[in-house]
Amino acid sequence: MNRSFKEVKLCEDDLSDLEMLRNIIDERGGEDPLHILNLGDVLEKHRVWIRKMPRVVPYFAIKSNPNPTVIKLLASIGGHFDCASKEEIIQATSLGVPSERIIFANPIKFKSHIEYAKKVGVMLMTVDHEDELKKIKEIYPEAKILIRIRCDAKVTDAVLGKKFGCDPEDEAVNLIKLTIELDLELNGFCFHTGSPCGEVAAICRGIYICNKLIHIARSFGCDHVNIIDIGGGFPGERDCDLGEFAEPINAALDDIDFSIKIIAEPGRYYVTSAVTAAACVLGKKTVIREGKKTFMYYVSDGVYGSFIEELLDIRARHPVTVNATRVDKEKYPSTVWGPTCDSYDCLLKEELLSEYYIGDWLAWYNVGSYGTCLANEFNGFRAPKVYPVMKRKDWYSLNN
C-alpha cells in the first residue's frame, strides 16, 4: 500500500459497511465508540460530481470533516479545498495541497490568518463588507477577491445569510466600486444558500445574480472578474441524488459565458454517507407506561460525540444492529441516551425500536459531516476513533 495511506485498512469487495464495522469491533474489543470512514464512498462521490456537473469545480469544505485521510485522498486526485481559517490552510498545505487549489472562504478573517495566507500564497478569498476589504488592502493587497452576496434557500437547517452576505443590489455594487478605489483585484462573486440546501432554485437564482454583477463589474473596468462560486449545502446522505441539483444548475449555467469559471464548496456532500458510527449499549432500563413496556438505552456515543445534530433537533437518526444478543421483530417505544450525565444527551426520543441488550452494538449511517469535528470530551468521554477503510477494488481504481 502507498505509504501515504498506511492508516487505511483494505477490505474485501463483498463486505458491507456493517460487516467491516463488525470486523473492527471484534478485532479491537472494548466498549468505546468508533467510526468507519469508507474512502471508496468519498471517491465515488467525487466521480459522480465530475460526471454530473463537469463545469463546476468542487472545493471540498474541510470544516465538514477535517479527517486528514479524506484531505489526502482528494489531494491525490487533484482536488480543491475550501478553508475557513489559518489552521485549515496549514492542514491542507501540509498534506500536499498547492496554495492555488485553496480558497479562503471565510468573509470575516483574523488579521493573523490573512498574514498566513499571504505567507503561503493562498490568494483567493471572500468578503462581504467594506471593513474586510480595507483589512485585506492593509495586509494582503495582492489577494484576489470574491464578493459574497446573500442568497438564502427557502428550505434549509442553517440560514447562513443571517451571518454572511451583502445585499446583492446596492451593497454589492458599492463593494465593487470600493475594490476599484483600493486597487484590489476583484475576481468574482459567491454565495451560500444554506446547509443543507433544500431549494435548488436558490442556487440558480444566485448564479443569475452573480452573472449580472460580473457584467456590472466589467462595465466598471474590472478585467479579472471571471469566477462564480455557488457555495455548498449539497446533501450527501446515502439516498441523495446529485442529479436533482445537477440538472437545474447545469441548465442555469447554459446561459453563463464559458469565460466564467464556476466553483462550489461542497462539504457534507463528500463525507456524510462515508461514515458509519457504532456505539455499545452500556445500560438498559425497562419502564412500564400505561401498561405498555418501553425501554431506555444508554450507549457509548452521544450528542457531545457524533450527534450534535440530534442535540439541535436537526436529525433523529435511527440505529441499526451491528451485532445483537438476539433479534426480536417486535418493536417497542424506546429512548436512546448518550453516556454523559447531561439530560440533553439524547439521541432518540420515544421511537419504535427492536429490543436491545447490554453489550449489543448499534450503528448509525450518514454521520460523516459535522460529527466528530464538533465533538468534545465533556464528562471525560472521548470522541469516537475513526478507522479509514477502503475496498480493494476502490484502492486499485485509485492507483490505476
Salt bridges, closest charged atoms under 4 A:
GLU7 OE2 - LYS72 NZ 3.08
GLU12 OE2 - ARG392 NE 3.02
ASP17 OD2 - ARG238 NH2 2.64
GLU27 OE2 - LYS9 NZ 3.45
GLU44 OE1 - ARG47 NH1 3.98
ASP82 OD2 - LYS63 NZ 3.09
ASP128 OD1 - HIS129 ND1 3.07
GLU132 OE2 - LYS109 NZ 3.17
GLU132 OE1 - LYS135 NZ 2.91
ASP152 OD2 - ARG150 NE 2.51
ASP157 OD2 - ARG315 NH1 3.15
GLU199 OE2 - ARG205 NH1 2.77
ASP241 OD1 - LYS52 NZ 3.30
GLU309 OE2 - ARG268 NH1 3.84
GLU309 OE1 - ARG315 NE 3.66
GLU309 OE1 - ARG317 NH2 3.71
GLU310 OE1 - ARG317 NH2 2.89
GLU350 OE2 - ARG289 NH1 2.48
GLU351 OE1 - HIS318 NE2 3.42
GLU355 OE2 - LYS284 NZ 2.62
ASP394 OD1 - LYS393 NZ 3.30
